[in-house]
């Protein structure tokens, strides 16, 4: 019997621990937490994460007042465009 599944589940946290050393301030820690939340939420919604993040960054660079609900991972347009099964 092995615990490979469990080890793989905690691997991102242990790798992230090394990256946390570069968080020099509370603001930096909050920024990291936001990014990790966005990435994990995208994964849970079965999105192609890199493409989704690129889309978000490009969309928010060109608008001052984005319609946030349209960019949420479970929004129909986002699911249609970035879902892994498509």
C-alpha positions, -999 to 999 in steps of 0.1 A, spaced: 0 0 0 13 34 -8 3 70 -4 13 85 -38 -21 100 -43 -19 119 -10 17 130 -17 7 144 -51 -22 163 -35 1 182 -11 29 187 -36 18 221 -48 17 233 -12 53 221 -6 65 236 -38 47 268 -30 64 270 4 97 278 -14 80 306 -33 65 320 -1 100 330 9 99 357 -17 68 373 -2 84 402 16 53 421 28 17 416 38 6 431 5 27 406 -14 12 377 6 -23 389 -2 -14 392 -39 -1 356 -38 -32 344 -21 -54 360 -47 -34 344 -76 -35 310 -59 -72 313 -54 -79 322 -90 -57 294 -102 -72 268 -79 -108 279 -87 -100 276 -124 -87 241 -119 -117 231 -100 -139 244 -128 -118 223 -153 -105 253 -172 -73 255 -192 -56 277 -166 -29 293 -186 -53 304 -214 -78 316 -188 -52 337 -170 -40 352 -202 -75 361 -211 -82 377 -178 -50 398 -179 -57 410 -214 -93 418 -207 -86 438 -175 -58 457 -192 -82 473 -216 -111 482 -193 -116 503 -162 -149 489 -151 -150 452 -160 -182 432 -155 -167 408 -130 -195 382 -133 -187 377 -169 -151 366 -161 -159 342 -133 -147 306 -140 -183 292 -139 -197 319 -163 -212 302 -194 -190 320 -219 -158 312 -199 -168 275 -196 -175 273 -233 -142 290 -242 -118 275 -217 -132 242 -205 -109 212 -208 -136 190 -223 -141 214 -253 
